[in-house]
Amino acid sequence: MSENFEAKKAIVEEIKEKINAAKSVVLAHYDRLTVAEVTDLRNRFRNANCEYKVYKNTLVRKAFDELGVTAFDADLNGATAFVFCPDETSGCSIIAKAVKEAPVLADKIVPKSAYVNGAYVDEEGVKKLAAIPSREVLIAKMLGCLQSPIANFAYVLKAIAEQKS
């Protein structure tokens, strides 16, 4: 076998490992991104423990096929970036936030689909995932909801105690 074939085989194995290790993989179409824009995106992803990579579509298709996933065949065309994330929503959220902060990116990077917990998510699903707050925000909201009745009860008791004094 040729060296080129062995190198491609190693890349397919690397992609399979990354897909299996990630809770979500976001596929995004990118076009005409400047070096500064790509660097900014990579830094955002790095800060969220995500990995932004560009692979050949045929190698990613081969990796998905070997994992038994064929839903991405239609999405694996054109310039495609792949974001491997340790959670379900961060990759989608980072792209949406970057586009919101810099509207010039709206046509330059567009999510195509995602692979979340072993399931295919279409473009609309990716937009919905981007709207979900992060885990930390959800926990903070839940704790606020749990704390609110207790705090209100304490204020009522304090008011009753002040009236009797």
N, C-alpha and C positions, 0 to 999 in steps of 0.2 A: 504494500500500500504506500501511496505517496505521502510525503511530509504534509502537504496541503490538506489532504483528507484527514490525517491524524490531528492536525491543528483544529480543523473544523469540528471533529468529533469531540475534542477536549472542550471547545467552546460550548457545544451543545450540552455536554455534561455540566459545565459551569452554570449555564442558564437553568437547567433542570434543578440544580442544587439551590439556586437563588429563588426559584419559583416555590420549591418545597419549603424553604426557610421563611419566606415572607407570608404574612397573613393576607396581603393584597398586592396585586401587580396592576399598575395603571398603564394603559397604552395611550400615548398622546401623539397626535400629528404635529410636527413642528416644521416651520418654514421661515426662512429669512431672519432667524434669530441672530443678533449680534453677539460677539464674544462676551461683552459686558452683561447682556441679558442671560446668556447661558450660565455664566459664572454666578450671577445673582440667584438663578433658579437652583443651581447645584448647591450653593451655600444654604439656601432655605431647606432643601431636602436633607442635606447633611445635618443641619441643626435638629431636624426631626427624626434622625436616625434612619432616613430613607436613602436609597441609592438610585441615582439617575444615570442610566446607561443607554447607549445607542448600539444596537446589534443589527446584523443583517436579518431581514424579515424571514428569509428561508431557514436560517438557523433557529430562530425562535419558533417558527412553525414546526420544525422537526422536533424541538424539545417538547412543545405542547402535544404533538402527536405521540411521542414516546410516553407521555404521561396520560394519554388517553383522552385528551381534550381537543376537540375539533371545532369548537364554536368560534375560534378566533381567525379562521382562515380568511374571512372577508375583511377583517380589520388589519391584517398583516400585509398592507401594500402602501407604497409611498414612504415618505420620511417618517419613521416611527421611533419615538423615544419610549423607554420603559422605566417605570419607577417602581422599585421593590420596597415595600413598606412593612414595618413591624406591627402595624395595626390596620384597621379596616378603612379609616377615613382620612388619615393625614395626607396621603398623596393627592387625593382629589381636592382636599381643602387648600393645600398649598398652591396648586395650580389656579384654583378659583380666586384665592386671595391675591395672587400675583397679577392676574388679569384685572381684578377690581382696582388694585392700586395703580396699575399702569395700563390703561385701556388700549394702548398701542399693541399690547401683547394678545389682544382678543383674536386676531387673525393669525398670529404667529405660533401659538401653542393651543391646541384644541384637544381635549380628552376624547378618545374614540370609544374605549370600553375599559373594563377592568376584570380582573380575576380575583374574587374575594371569597376566602374560605372555601376554595374548590368549586366555585360557581361563576358562571359568566354573568357579567353585568353590562348592559348596553349603555349608550351615551346618556340617556335620560336617567338611568339608575346612578351613573357617576355624578350627575348634577345633584341628585338627591343625597348621595353620600357626602358631597361637598358641603351641603347645608347642615349636616349633623355636627353639633359641637364636639370638641375633643373629649376624651374620657375624663380628664381633669375638670373640665367645665361642667360636665354632667354630674360628676360627684359633688362639686361645689353647690350646684343647684339643688341636688337632692338633700344635702346637709342643711341648706338654707330652709328648705321646706320642712324638714324635721325640727329645726331649731325655732322656727317662727311661732308655732303654738305654745311652746314652752316659754318663750320670751313674752308673748302676750299674756300668758297666765301670770308670770312674775310681775308684769306691770299692773295687772288688775289687783293682785294681792298687795302690792305696794300702795296703790291708790286707796284701797280699803283701810290699810293700816294708818295712812296719813289722815284720813277722815276721822278716825276714832281718837286720834291724839289731840 
